[in-house]
Amino acid sequence: MRVLVTRPEPDASATAGRLRAAGFSALVDPMLSVEPLPDAELPPGRFDAVVLTSVNGARVLATRGELPGLLHLPLHTVGRRTAAAAPEGFAHTHIAGGDGAALVAQLRALLPRGARVLHVTGEDRAVDLGAALAEAGIGVDLFVIYRAVAAQVLAPATLAALEQGQIDAAFHFSPRTAATLAARIREAGAGPLMTKVQHLCFSAGVAAPLHDAGWRTLIAETPTEEGLFALLKR
């Protein structure tokens, strides 16, 4: 079985390596590339916690000069992968269950009304923490430190593999990578070829643009890479 991996690097290559070690073939074609925003400015004032909702945000934060001034705060992450990528030294790390709803529940449970959190993030966000936490009286300030730039075309190897029927499944980790792939496939006129591929998705939100394209989707029981690998074994 050959699996298409479209997440950004370096994670795409890491996932491909894990697929090959498990006996699968892998084709890497990242639909997004991550660009740090060095001119981003930290919002003024004091905070009660730092929130990370992506591995990319965690990695870019580790390079920022503002980091030492934040380490005395507790860190809240959306899941274990983000926690593993986060800089060391935070006062304490609270790890949510892997999606936005679990993170919101964690913040509501652990922070008092009137708290103010710093959401370290990219230009595109899967969850609006400010809106989700407003009723609980928890304020959210954004520190936007990177952008994810969409690929403009499919890699020639991807299109060739589709035309030759050599892609059996695809891993989808985020709504934006899924939507970008759907757009590039449509532009290449390869939509019918994708109906033969099994699309394995982190969540219903990730699957939505693929389902809209008429592609077959399966949703992992847990929003983790392990959850996607479990779908391969069905």
N, C-alpha and C positions, 0 to 999 in steps of 0.2 A: 504494500500500500504506500502511495506517495501522498504526502501532506504539504499543502501550501501554507506558509507562515508569512503573515503580512504586518506583524507588529514592528515598531521601530527597533533599530539597533541600539545597544548591543544585545538586547533581549531576543531579537529574532534568531540570531546565530546560536544563542544559548539554548533556545527551544529546539532548534534544528538539531543541535548536538544531542540533546536528550532523546529526540525522536529516533535518531540513527542508532543510539546506544540501545534503544528498545526494539530494534529490528525493523524500523520503518525507514522509508526514504523521505527526504525533505527538500523542498524548494523554497528559497527565501526571496521575497519581493516586498520590502517594507513600503507601506502606504503612507507613512509619516516619517519625518525626520525632526529631531528636537534641536531647537536653537535657543541658547540662553539669552536673556535680556539683561546685559550688564548695566544698563542705565536705570533699571528699576529701583524705585525708592521705597524704603521701609516706611509704612505709615507711622506718624508720630504717636507718642503716648505710651502707656503701660498696657501690658497684656497679661492674661491669666493662664493662657495655654497657647501652644502652637499646634496647628492641624496640618497634616500632610495627607493628600488623597491620591497621590501617584508616585510610582517609583521614579519617574523623571523629575518630579519636583524634589524628591528626597536627594537625588544625585546632584542636582544643580544647587540646592541649598548648601551642600557640603563645600561648595566652592566660593560661597559668598562671604564677604567681609563682615556682614552683620551677624553671622552665626554665633560668635562667642557671647554676644550680648543677649542671646535667646536661650542659652543652654541651662539657665537656672529655672526655666519653666518646664512644666510637664508637657510631654508630646503625646498627641493623639494621632494614630494612623488608621487608615481605612482597613488595612489588613496586614497579614504577616509579611508579604513580599515588600510592601512599602516600609514596614518597620525594619526589615533586614537591610534595606538600602539606605536608611536614614543615618545621618551623622551620629557618632557616639558622643556621649557626654550630657544628654538631657537629664533633668532631675528625675524623671520617671517616664516610662513609655506605656501608654494604654493602647492595646491593639483591638480594633473592632472586628466584626465578623466577615469583612470582605466586600461590603457594598455600602452605598450611601445611606440606606435606611438603618443599617446596623451602626454606622458611625454617628448618625444623628441621635439614635437612642442612647448610645454611650455618652455623648456630650450632655444630653439632657439629664442623664442619671448622675453624672459626676461633677457637673459644674452648677454653681448656684445662679439664681436670677441676678442679673446685673453684671455677670462675668463678661469679659471681652476676649475673644480669641483671634489669633492671627492665622488666616488660612493661606498657607504658602502653596502656590498653584500656578498653572499655566493659563494662557489666554482663553482656552476652551475648557469648560468644567462640566462633568457629568452630573453634579449635584450642586444646587444653590443652597449653601449652608445658611446664608443670611436669612432667606425666606423660611427655611425649615426650622430655624431656631428662634425666630422672632417671637412666636407665641410663648416660648419659655423665658423670654427676657434676656437672651444671650446675644450679645453683639458680635458681629463678624467683620473683620477688616481683611481685605485682600492684599496679598503681597505677590504680584504676578511676575515671576522671574524667568519664564521661558515661554516659547511658542512652539507648536507642532505644525510643521509645514507639510501640506499634502503633496504626494507624488503627482506629477503631471501626466505620466504615461505608465503603462505596464512595462515591465522588463520584457525584452524579446523572448527570453527563455520561458517566461510564464505563458505568454500567448502561444508559443510553439508547443509547449507541453499540453495546453488545453486542446489545441487543434489535433494533437496526436492521441488524445484520450489518456494522458499520463498523469492526471491529477485526480485522485480518488476522494480526497477530503481536504478541508481547509480549517485552520484554527482562527477564531475571531475573538479578540480580547477587548475591544472597545467599540462603541458606536461609531466613532469617527473613522477608525480604520476600516470598519465594515462599509460605511457609506462611501468612503473614498474608493475602495475596491469596486463597489457596485457602479460608481460613476465612470471609472476608467474602463471597466468591462463593457459598459454600455457604449462608450465612445469608440471602443475598438470593434463594436459589432459582434462581440463574443458572448452575448447574453444566453443564447440557447445552449452553448457549451457548458455554462455554469450550472444548468439545471441537472446535469449528470453528477455533479460534485456534492458530497455530503458536507454541509456547513455546520461546524461544531462551535457553539457560542457560549461565552461567559454567562450571559443573562438574556432575558427577553428584550431588554433595551438594546443590547448588541445585535440581536437577531432581527430587530424590526426592519432596518433598511434592506436586509437580505430577503426577508419574507415578502416585502413590498415588491422586490424584483422578481418574485416567483421562484426563488431557490429553496431547496429543501434544507431545513434547519433543525438542529437538535440543541437543547439547552442543558448545560451542565447542572448537576444537582447542587454543586457548590461552585461559587465564582472563583475558581482557582485553576492553575495549570493542571493539577492532579485531576480536577473535574473533567477537563477536556480529554486527558489521556484515558479516563474511564469510559468516555463515549466511544473512543476508538476500539474498545474491547467488546462492544455490543455486537 
